[in-house]
Amino acid sequence: MYFQKFPLVRLVIAFALGIISRHYVPLDLRVPLVFFAAFILLLTLLNWKLSIKANYLFGGIVLLVFFLLGALRLDEKLEAENHLLLRNQDLSEIIAYKAWLYESPDKKKRSYKLTLEVISVFTKCEEKPAEAKLILYTDSISGSKLQAGDIVFVPSAPLPTESPANPGEFDYQEYLSFQGVRFQHYAKNVLKIGSDPINPVWKFSQHLREKAKGVFEQYIQCPKARSIAMALVLGQKDELDEEISKAFSAAGAMHVLAVSGLHVGLIYLLFSLVFKRLPYSIRRYRWLEALLSIIILMAYAILTGMSPSVMRAVTMFVFMAIGKASAQVSNIYNSLAASALVLLLIDPYLIMSVGFQLSYLAVIGIVYLQPKLYALLTIRNWMLDKLWSITCVSLAAQLATAPLSMLYFHQFPSYFLLANLFIIPAAFVILIGGLGLIAFSFIPFVAELIGVFLSTFISITNGVVGWVSELPFGQIQGIQLTVFETWLIYGLIVLLVYAFQYRKLRPFYLAVVFSLIFCISQLYQRVPSISEREITIFDISGEQTIQFRKGNRGMLIADSTLVNDLDRLSFHVYPSRLVNHMPLHPQEDELLIPSYRLDHGNVFVFNGMKILQLETGFKDYHLIAGLEWDICLTNSLFGMEKLKAKEIVLNSKRYGNTGSLEVSVHSIVENGFYSKSW
C-alpha cells in the first residue's frame, strides 16, 4: 500500500494529531494558523506550476495546516464548554436545579443513570438560568418513571466530577470530560415536572426500539436467549446477566453483544450479497446500490436507538458505500479517512474514544490484512474455504486491535479464533433472524416459528461460548502495557507484514530491534519493584482496605463483602495490582503478614513496621497507650492524642481541632489514598 495514494488518510492523521497535541499542550494556535494559511495562499498565487521540491514543501504545509485546524477545532469546543454558566456558578449556593433528560435512563444494578442538561439552578433567593451537562444517579423507583424528553426537578446541588482516588484507577473524570460532562452526583428524589419535545427522528427511533423489544419479549421465551437477542440485534443490554457477559468476554466474543461496526458491517454485507443477485448489479446502477444501502443502514440505526457507536459505524459504511459507487481503485482508505474526518469535525474528542479507535483499526485490519492472509492458502473444499475466510477475518481484526485492547483492558482471549469460527456466522444468523422476527411480527404463526428457532439457536450459541470460556488458560489477564510499548507492538506488526509481503530482511531485522526494546521496557518496569516494600490504604467508600506489598507478592486486608464484589475490586484495587505485576484477585495472594486481633481493632507487623487498624467503636485506648505505632488507621481522631503514632491515616473527614496532635494526619476522604514505599 503506497501511502501517497491516499491523501485523505494523511490529512485526517494530521488533523487527529492536532487534536491530541492541543489536549496535552494547551497553546493558542490561532495566530500561526492564520499565518500558514496566508503563506499557502501566497505560494499558490505566485506559482501554479510548482517544482517537485516545492510540491513537497506545499504538501508539508498543507499537513501542518490540518494539524493546526485539528488543534483549533478542539480549542473551539473547550472554549464553548468554558462559557457554560454552571461552571461559573458557586455550587455551594445551589439548593436545587431543573434539567432536561436528553437520553433514555440507563438501568444499572441498583440504580438508574440519567444524562441531563441543566436548564436553571435555584438558590435561596432566586432561580438563575444555567447550562451544563451532568450525570445523575437515582434509585430504581425514580428512574423507572422517567423517559427521554422529561424535565426534572432535583432538590440538591450538582457536584464536580472527581479525579481518580486510588493508584492506577480509571480516570472517570477525564472520560466524562471528553463527553462534555463536568458534574456528577447521586440524588434520591428526582421529580418530573414536565416534558420538552425531543428530536422527532430520535423519538421515533426510541419508540420503534421499544416496540421491537416487546416483540422479542413476546416470541422468545427463554430469558437468556432473549437477552442475547436484544443485545445483539437492538443493542439493548439491560437484561444481560453478569454470567453471560463474562463468558462472552472470556471467549473473546464480547464485541458481538455491543451493536457497533460488526453488526452494521454484517447488514451492509448482506445487502451487497443480495444486490449482486439482482439484474441491476451492473456498473451503471452502482449509485442506486449506494443509495439503497445508505437507506438500509440508516433504518437499522433508527431501529437500534441511534446510539453514538451505531451512528459512528453507519457514518463509516456510508462513506464506504459512496466510495465504492465512485468506482475508484483502492478508494476504501480514503472513504474511511473521510468518515473519520467528518466525525472528528463534529466531535474532536472522539479520537479519545476506545470504541472509535477500535472500530477503525478493526476495519483497516480486515480490509488490508484479510486478503493477504486468505491468499496464503488455496482450499478447494467450499466449507473449509469459508472457515478459512472467517479465520482470516478474525485474525486480521485481532492483529489490528489486540495491542490497543491489551493497553485498555489488560487481557487477551486465548481462544478467540476458536470462538469466532462459530460466533461470527452465529451472529449473522441471529441478526438476520431477529430482524426477520420484527419484520414478520404481524403474522403470529411465522413469528412464533422464528422465535422458537432463535431461542434454540441462541441457547446453542451460548453453550458453545460458555464451553470456550471455561477451557484452561482461556484468558490471559494482568497484561500491563504502556503507550510506548503499544506503539512498539504496532510497529512490530507493520514491519513483519512488510517483511513477509515484500520478502525483505531489513524490516525483519528492525522488528527484532523493536522486540528487544519491548523486552527492555518490560524489564525496566518490573525490576525496580522486585525489592520494593509498600503499604497502600485505598480510598473506598465505607471500607478500611489495606494492601501490603513485597515485590510482586501482596496481601489485601478488606471486608469480605468487598473481596467478593468483583466490580468494586476491578475498579478500585486491580489497577494498583496490575501496575505492580501482582496477582489480580486477593485470593491468589501469597504474602503472609503477622497480625494480632484486638477488640475492635487489628495489629499488623510488616517489615519491622507496626500498623494499628482501629475499627468503629474502639474505646480502650489505655490498653495500647504506651505502645508506639508507625501508622494508625482510624475512622475518628477521638482519643488519638493518647497514642504514640508517627502517622495517622483517617478514613473520614477531619472534624474539630486537630492542632493538639503532633503527628501528620492524612484524610483518605479529603486527600485520596495513602501510600508509603521504601
C-alpha positions in Angstrom: 0.0 0.0 0.0 1.6 3.3 -1.1 0.7 5.9 1.4 0.9 8.8 -1.1 -2.1 7.3 -3.0 -4.4 8.2 -0.1 -4.2 11.9 0.5 -7.3 12.0 2.9 -5.5 9.5 5.1 -2.6 11.8 5.6 -4.9 14.8 6.2 -7.0 13.0 8.8 -3.9 11.8 10.6 -2.6 15.3 10.8 -6.0 16.6 12.0 -6.1 13.9 14.7 -2.6 14.7 15.9 -3.5 18.3 16.1 -6.4 17.4 18.4 -4.2 15.2 20.6 -1.5 17.8 20.8 -4.0 20.6 21.8 -5.3 18.4 24.5 -2.0 17.7 26.1 -0.3 21.1 25.2 -2.9 23.9 25.7 -1.4 26.6 23.4 -3.2 29.2 21.4 -2.6 28.2 17.8 -4.9 30.6 16.0 -2.2 33.1 15.1 0.1 30.5 13.5 -2.9 29.0 11.7 -3.7 32.3 10.0 -0.1 32.8 9.2 0.3 29.4 7.4 -3.0 29.8 5.6 -1.8 33.1 4.2 1.5 31.5 3.3 -0.2 28.7 1.4 -2.4 31.2 -0.5 0.7 33.2 -1.4 2.6 30.1 -2.7 -0.4 29.2 -4.8 -0.8 32.7 -6.3 2.9 33.1 -7.1 3.5 29.8 -8.8 0.8 27.4 -10.1 3.4 25.0 -11.6 5.4 24.2 -8.6 8.6 22.2 -8.9 9.0 18.8 -7.1 10.7 20.3 -4.1 8.1 23.0 -3.9 5.4 20.3 -4.1 6.9 18.6 -1.1 7.0 21.9 0.7 3.5 22.7 -0.2 2.3 19.2 0.9 4.1 19.6 4.2 2.5 23.0 4.8 -1.0 21.5 4.0 -0.4 18.8 6.6 0.7 21.4 9.1 -2.4 23.5 8.4 -4.6 20.4 9.0 -2.7 19.8 12.2 -3.5 23.4 13.3 -7.1 23.0 12.2 -7.4 20.0 14.5 -6.0 21.9 17.4 -8.3 24.9 16.6 -11.4 22.7 16.4 -10.7 21.3 19.9 -9.9 24.8 21.1 -13.4 25.9 19.9 -15.1 23.0 21.7 -13.2 23.7 25.0 -14.0 27.4 24.8 -17.7 26.7 24.3 -17.6 24.4 27.4 -15.8 27.0 29.5 -18.6 29.5 28.8 -21.3 27.3 30.3 -23.0 29.3 33.0 -22.9 26.5 35.6 -19.1 26.4 35.6 -19.1 30.0 36.8 -21.7 29.4 39.5 -20.8 29.0 43.2 -22.1 25.4 43.7 -22.4 26.0 47.5 -25.2 28.5 46.8 -27.3 26.0 44.8 -30.1 24.2 46.7 -31.8 22.6 43.6 -31.8 22.7 39.9 -34.0 22.0 36.9 -32.7 19.8 34.0 -33.8 18.1 30.8 -33.3 14.4 30.3 -32.0 14.1 26.7 -31.2 10.3 26.7 -33.3 7.3 27.9 -32.4 6.3 31.5 -29.7 3.7 31.7 -30.5 0.9 34.1 -27.7 -0.2 36.4 -27.6 -2.9 39.0 -29.1 -0.9 41.9 -29.8 2.5 40.2 -30.6 4.4 37.1 -28.1 6.6 35.3 -29.6 9.9 33.9 -27.8 12.1 31.4 -29.1 15.6 31.9 -28.8 19.1 30.5 -29.2 21.7 33.2 -31.8 24.5 32.4 -31.7 26.5 35.6 -30.4 26.5 39.2 -32.2 27.6 42.4 -30.5 29.5 45.3 -32.2 30.7 48.5 -33.1 33.9 46.8 -33.8 33.3 43.1 -33.8 31.0 40.1 -31.0 31.5 37.6 -30.5 30.3 34.1 -27.7 27.7 33.8 -26.2 25.4 31.2 -24.2 22.3 31.6 -24.2 18.5 31.1 -24.2 16.2 34.1 -24.6 12.6 35.1 -27.2 11.9 37.8 -27.7 8.5 39.6 -31.0 7.9 41.2 -32.8 5.0 42.7 -34.9 2.4 40.8 -38.2 3.9 41.8 -37.5 7.4 40.5 -35.5 6.3 37.4 -38.1 3.8 36.2 -40.7 6.5 35.9 -38.6 8.8 33.6 -38.1 8.8 29.9 -36.1 10.9 27.4 -37.6 14.4 27.0 -38.7 14.8 30.6 -37.9 17.9 32.6 -36.9 17.0 36.1 -36.5 18.9 39.4 -33.6 17.8 41.6 -33.6 19.2 45.2 -29.8 19.1 45.7 -26.7 20.7 44.2 -24.6 19.1 41.4 -21.0 18.2 42.3 -17.9 18.4 40.1 -16.6 15.1 38.8 -13.8 13.7 40.9 -10.3 12.7 39.9 -9.1 9.1 40.5 -8.9 8.3 44.2 -6.6 5.3 44.0 -3.3 4.4 42.3 -3.8 3.5 38.6 -7.6 3.8 38.9 -9.5 4.5 35.7 -9.8 8.3 35.2 -13.6 8.6 35.0 -13.3 12.4 35.3 -11.3 12.6 32.1 -13.6 10.1 30.4 -16.6 12.3 31.2 -14.8 15.5 30.2 -14.4 14.0 26.7 -18.2 14.0 26.5 -18.5 17.5 27.8 -19.7 16.3 31.3 -18.2 18.1 34.2 -20.7 17.3 37.0 -21.9 14.1 38.6 -23.8 13.1 41.8 -26.5 10.9 43.3 -30.0 12.1 44.3 -32.8 10.0 45.6 -35.7 12.4 45.0 -36.0 13.2 41.3 -39.3 14.8 40.4 -40.8 15.0 36.9 -42.3 18.5 36.4 -42.9 18.5 32.6 -41.6 17.4 29.3 -40.0 19.1 26.3 -40.2 17.7 22.7 -37.0 16.0 21.5 -35.8 15.4 18.0 -38.8 13.6 16.3 -36.5 11.2 14.5 -34.8 10.2 17.7 -38.1 10.0 19.5 -39.5 7.7 16.7 -36.3 5.7 17.0 -36.8 5.1 20.7 -40.4 4.2 20.2 -39.5 1.7 17.4 -36.9 0.2 19.6 -39.3 -0.3 22.4 -41.8 -1.9 20.0 -39.1 -4.3 18.8 -38.2 -5.1 22.4 -41.8 -6.0 23.0 -41.7 -8.4 20.0 -38.7 -10.2 21.4 -40.3 -10.4 24.9 -43.4 -11.9 23.3 -41.9 -14.5 21.0 -38.6 -15.5 22.6 -39.5 -17.4 25.8 -36.0 -18.3 27.1 -34.8 -15.3 29.2 -31.1 -15.8 28.5 -31.7 -16.2 24.7 -34.0 -13.2 24.7 -31.4 -11.0 26.5 -28.7 -12.1 24.0 -31.0 -11.4 21.0 -31.9 -7.9 22.3 -28.3 -7.1 22.9 -27.1 -8.4 19.5 -29.9 -7.0 17.4 -31.1 -3.9 19.2 -28.1 -3.0 21.4 -30.4 -3.4 24.5 -28.1 -4.8 27.2 -30.3 -4.1 30.3 -31.3 -7.8 30.7 -27.9 -9.3 30.2 -26.8 -11.1 33.3 -23.2 -11.0 34.5 -22.5 -14.7 33.8 -23.3 -14.2 30.1 -21.1 -11.1 29.8 -18.2 -12.8 31.5 -18.5 -15.9 29.3 -18.5 -13.8 26.0 -15.7 -11.6 27.3 -13.5 -14.7 28.3 -14.2 -16.2 24.8 -13.2 -13.1 23.0 -16.7 -12.6 21.6 -17.9 -9.6 23.7 -17.9 -7.4 20.6 -20.9 -9.4 19.4 -23.1 -8.1 22.3 -22.3 -4.5 21.6 -24.1 -3.2 18.5 -21.4 -1.4 16.5 -19.2 -1.8 13.4 -19.6 -5.6 13.3 -23.4 -5.5 13.1 -23.6 -2.6 10.7 -20.9 -4.3 8.6 -23.0 -7.6 8.5 -26.1 -5.6 7.4 -24.0 -3.9 4.7 -22.5 -7.2 3.6 -26.0 -8.9 3.4 -27.4 -6.1 1.3 -24.3 -6.2 -1.1 -24.7 -10.0 -1.5 -28.5 -9.7 -2.2 -27.9 -6.8 -4.7 -25.3 -8.8 -6.6 -28.0 -11.4 -7.3 -30.3 -8.8 -8.9 -30.3 -7.9 -12.5 -29.5 -4.3 -11.5 -26.0 -5.0 -10.3 -24.3 -3.8 -13.4 -21.9 -0.9 -13.3 -24.3 1.9 -14.2 -26.5 1.0 -11.2 -23.7 1.4 -8.6 -25.2 4.7 -7.3 -28.6 3.0 -6.9 -26.8 0.3 -4.8 -25.1 3.0 -2.7 -28.4 4.9 -2.1 -30.3 1.8 -1.1 -27.5 0.6 1.2 -27.4 4.0 2.9 -31.2 3.9 3.4 -31.0 0.4 4.9 -28.1 1.3 7.2 -30.0 4.4 8.5 -33.1 2.3 9.0 -31.1 -0.1 11.1 -29.6 2.8 13.1 -33.1 4.1 13.8 -34.2 0.6 14.9 -31.3 0.3 17.4 -32.0 3.7 19.0 -29.4 5.8 17.2 -26.7 5.2 19.8 -23.4 7.0 19.2 -21.5 3.8 18.5 -24.0 2.8 15.8 -24.1 6.2 14.2 -20.3 6.2 14.0 -20.4 2.8 12.3 -23.1 3.9 9.9 -21.2 7.0 9.0 -18.1 4.8 8.3 -20.1 2.5 6.0 -22.0 5.3 4.3 -18.7 6.8 3.1 -17.5 3.3 2.1 -20.7 2.9 0.0 -20.2 6.2 -1.6 -16.5 5.4 -2.3 -17.5 2.1 -3.8 -20.0 3.8 -6.1 -17.4 6.2 -7.3 -15.5 3.1 -8.6 -12.1 4.4 -7.7 -9.4 1.8 -7.2 -8.3 1.4 -3.5 -10.7 4.2 -2.6 -11.8 2.5 0.6 -8.9 4.0 2.7 -9.9 7.5 1.5 -13.5 6.7 2.3 -12.6 5.6 5.8 -10.5 8.7 6.3 -13.3 11.0 5.0 -15.8 9.4 7.5 -13.3 9.8 10.4 -12.6 13.5 9.4 -16.4 14.3 9.4 -16.8 12.6 12.8 -13.8 14.4 14.3 -15.1 17.7 13.0 -18.4 17.1 14.7 -16.8 15.9 18.0 -12.9 16.2 18.1 -12.8 14.2 21.4 -13.9 11.1 19.5 -10.3 10.5 18.9 -10.0 9.6 22.6 -12.9 7.1 22.4 -11.9 3.5 22.7 -14.8 2.5 20.5 -13.8 4.9 17.8 -10.2 3.7 17.8 -11.0 0.0 17.8 -13.7 0.3 15.1 -11.4 2.0 12.6 -8.5 -0.3 13.5 -10.6 -3.4 13.0 -11.9 -2.3 9.6 -8.5 -1.2 8.4 -7.1 -4.5 9.6 -9.8 -6.6 7.8 -9.5 -4.5 4.6 -5.7 -4.7 4.4 -4.7 -7.9 6.1 -7.6 -10.3 5.4 -6.9 -10.6 1.6 -3.2 -11.2 2.3 -3.9 -13.9 4.9 -6.5 -15.5 2.7 -4.1 -15.8 -0.2 -1.7 -17.9 1.8 -3.8 -21.0 1.4 -5.9 -22.2 -1.6 -8.7 -24.6 -0.4 -10.9 -26.2 -2.9 -13.5 -27.6 -0.4 -16.3 -25.0 -0.1 -16.9 -25.4 3.6 -13.3 -25.4 4.6 -12.7 -22.4 2.3 -15.4 -20.5 4.2 -13.9 -21.5 7.5 -10.5 -20.3 6.4 -12.1 -17.0 5.2 -13.7 -16.4 8.6 -10.4 -17.3 10.3 -8.6 -14.7 8.2 -11.2 -12.1 9.1 -10.8 -12.9 12.8 -7.0 -12.9 12.6 -6.9 -9.6 10.7 -9.2 -7.8 13.1 -7.4 -9.3 16.2 -4.0 -8.3 14.9 -5.2 -4.7 14.3 -6.9 -4.3 17.7 -5.1 -6.6 20.1 -2.4 -4.2 21.2 -4.9 -1.4 21.9 -7.3 -3.9 23.7 -4.4 -5.1 25.9 -3.5 -1.5 26.7 -7.0 -0.6 27.8 -8.4 -3.9 29.1 -5.3 -5.7 30.3 -6.4 -9.1 29.0 -6.3 -11.3 25.9 -8.6 -14.1 24.9 -6.5 -17.2 24.1 -9.2 -19.0 22.1 -10.6 -16.0 20.1 -10.0 -17.9 16.8 -12.0 -20.9 18.0 -14.8 -18.8 19.4 -15.1 -16.5 16.3 -15.2 -19.5 13.9 -18.6 -20.1 15.3 -19.7 -16.8 16.8 -19.4 -14.7 13.7 -21.6 -16.9 11.5 -23.9 -17.3 14.5 -24.1 -13.6 15.0 -25.0 -13.2 11.3 -27.8 -15.8 11.7 -29.1 -14.2 14.9 -29.1 -10.8 13.4 -31.0 -11.8 10.3 -33.4 -13.9 12.4 -34.0 -11.1 14.8 -34.7 -8.6 12.0 -37.0 -11.3 10.4 -38.8 -11.7 13.7 -39.5 -7.9 13.8 -40.5 -7.8 10.1 -43.0 -10.7 10.4 -44.3 -9.9 13.9 -47.7 -9.1 12.4 -48.0 -12.8 11.3 -48.2 -14.6 14.7 -47.6 -18.1 13.2 -44.5 -17.1 11.4 -43.2 -15.0 14.3 -43.7 -17.9 16.7 -41.6 -20.2 14.4 -38.8 -17.7 14.1 -38.9 -17.1 17.9 -38.6 -20.9 18.6 -35.7 -21.1 16.1 -33.9 -18.1 17.7 -34.4 -19.3 21.2 -32.9 -22.8 20.3 -30.1 -21.4 18.2 -29.1 -18.7 20.7 -29.1 -21.3 23.5 -26.7 -23.5 21.5 -24.5 -20.4 20.7 -24.4 -19.5 24.4 -23.5 -23.1 25.3 -20.6 -23.0 22.8 -19.4 -19.7 24.1 -19.6 -21.0 27.7 -17.6 -24.1 26.8 -14.8 -22.0 25.1 -14.7 -19.6 28.1 -14.2 -22.5 30.5 -11.2 -24.0 28.6 -8.0 -23.9 30.6 -5.9 -20.7 30.1 -8.8 -19.3 28.2 -8.0 -15.7 29.1 -4.6 -14.1 29.8 -5.2 -11.5 32.5 -3.0 -8.9 34.2 -1.3 -7.7 31.0 0.3 -4.3 31.7 1.4 -2.2 28.7 2.5 1.4 28.4 1.5 3.6 25.5 5.1 3.4 24.2 5.1 -0.4 24.3 1.7 -0.4 22.5 3.3 1.6 19.7 6.3 -0.8 19.7 3.9 -3.8 19.1 2.1 -2.0 16.3 5.5 -1.2 14.7 6.5 -4.8 15.1 3.3 -6.0 13.3 3.7 -3.5 10.5 7.4 -4.5 10.0 6.6 -8.2 9.9 3.8 -7.8 7.5 6.0 -5.7 5.2 8.9 -8.2 5.5 6.7 -11.2 4.5 4.8 -9.3 1.8 7.9 -7.9 0.0 10.3 -10.7 1.0 12.9 -8.3 2.5 15.2 -8.9 5.5 15.8 -5.3 6.6 12.3 -4.9 8.1 12.7 -8.2 9.9 16.0 -7.1 11.5 14.3 -3.9 12.6 11.4 -5.9 14.0 14.0 -7.8 16.1 15.3 -4.5 17.4 11.7 -3.4 18.3 11.2 -6.7 20.2 14.4 -6.2 22.2 13.3 -2.6 23.1 10.0 -4.0 24.2 11.6 -6.6 26.4 13.9 -4.0 28.0 10.9 -1.7 28.6 9.1 -4.5 30.4 12.2 -5.4 32.5 12.6 -1.7 33.3 9.1 -1.7 34.8 9.4 -4.9 36.7 13.0 -4.9 38.2 12.7 -1.9 40.5 9.6 -3.2 42.1 11.1 -6.6 43.0 12.8 -5.3 46.1 10.3 -2.6 46.9 8.1 -2.7 50.0 4.8 -0.8 50.0 1.7 -0.1 52.2 -1.4 1.3 50.4 -4.6 2.3 52.1 -7.3 2.6 49.5 -10.0 5.3 49.2 -13.1 3.0 49.0 -16.3 4.5 50.4 -17.2 2.8 53.7 -14.3 0.5 53.8 -10.9 0.2 55.6 -8.8 -1.5 52.9 -5.1 -2.1 53.4 -2.7 -3.7 50.9 0.8 -4.8 51.9 3.2 -5.5 49.0 6.7 -7.1 48.9 7.9 -7.1 45.3 5.1 -8.7 43.3 3.6 -10.5 46.3 0.8 -9.0 48.3 -1.8 -9.3 50.9 -5.1 -7.4 50.9 -6.9 -6.7 54.2 -10.5 -5.9 53.4 -14.1 -6.7 54.3 -15.4 -10.0 52.8 -18.2 -8.0 51.0 -15.5 -6.1 49.1 -13.4 -9.2 48.4 -16.5 -10.8 46.8 -17.6 -7.8 44.9 -15.6 -8.1 41.6 -16.9 -4.9 40.2 -15.6 -2.8 43.0 -12.3 -4.7 43.2 -11.8 -4.3 39.5 -12.3 -0.5 39.6 -10.5 0.4 42.9 -7.9 -2.3 43.6 -7.0 -4.2 40.4 -5.2 -1.2 38.7 -2.7 -0.9 41.6 -2.0 -4.6 41.4 -1.6 -4.5 37.6 1.0 -1.8 37.8 3.0 -3.8 40.3 2.5 -7.1 38.4 0.7 -8.8 41.3 -2.0 -11.5 41.1 -5.3 -9.7 40.4 -7.5 -11.4 42.9 -6.7 -11.2 46.6 -7.5 -15.0 46.9 -4.2 -15.6 45.0 -2.1 -13.6 47.5 0.9 -15.4 48.9 2.4 -12.8 51.2 1.9 -13.6 54.9 1.8 -10.7 57.4 2.0 -11.4 61.2 -1.2 -9.9 62.7 -2.9 -9.8 66.1 -6.5 -9.3 66.9 -7.7 -6.6 69.4 -11.3 -5.8 70.4 -12.4 -3.5 67.6 -9.0 -3.5 66.0 -6.0 -5.3 64.4 -2.2 -5.0 64.6 0.0 -5.8 61.6 3.8 -6.1 61.6 5.2 -5.6 58.1 9.0 -5.3 57.5 9.6 -4.1 61.0 6.8 -1.5 60.9 3.8 -1.7 63.3 0.4 -0.8 61.9 -2.6 -0.3 64.1 -6.1 -0.6 62.4 -8.9 0.7 64.7 -12.5 -0.2 63.9 -15.5 1.9 64.7 -16.3 1.6 68.4 -12.8 1.2 69.8 -12.6 2.9 73.2 -10.0 1.1 75.3 -7.1 3.4 74.4 -5.5 2.8 77.8 -4.6 -0.8 76.8 -2.4 0.4 73.9 -1.5 3.9 75.1 2.1 3.0 76.0 2.9 1.4 72.7 4.5 3.1 69.7 3.0 2.7 66.2 4.3 3.6 62.8 0.9 4.0 61.2 -2.6 4.2 62.8 -5.7 3.8 60.6 -8.8 5.0 62.3 -12.3 6.3 61.5 -12.1 9.1 64.1 -9.5 11.3 65.7 -11.1 11.0 69.1 -8.5 9.7 71.6 -5.7 9.8 69.1 -3.6 12.1 71.3 -3.3 9.2 73.7 -1.5 7.1 71.1 2.2 7.3 70.2 1.7 7.1 66.4 4.2 8.5 63.8 1.4 8.9 61.2 -2.4 8.8 61.4 -4.5 7.8 58.4 -8.1 9.0 58.8 -10.8 7.2 56.9 -13.2 10.1 57.2 -13.1 13.9 57.1 -11.3 15.9 59.8 -13.7 17.4 62.4 -12.9 19.7 65.3 -9.5 21.0 66.3 -6.6 18.7 65.3 -3.9 21.1 66.4 -3.3 19.1 69.6 -2.0 16.2 67.5 1.7 16.4 67.0 1.8 13.9 64.1 0.8 14.2 60.5 -2.8 13.3 59.6 -3.8 12.0 56.2 -7.5 12.1 55.5 -8.5 9.5 52.9 -11.7 11.3 52.1 -10.1 14.6 51.6 -6.7 13.6 50.2 -7.3 10.3 48.5 -5.4 7.0 49.0 -2.4 6.8 51.3 0.8 5.1 50.2 4.2 4.5 51.7 7.0 2.7 49.9 10.7 2.0 50.6 
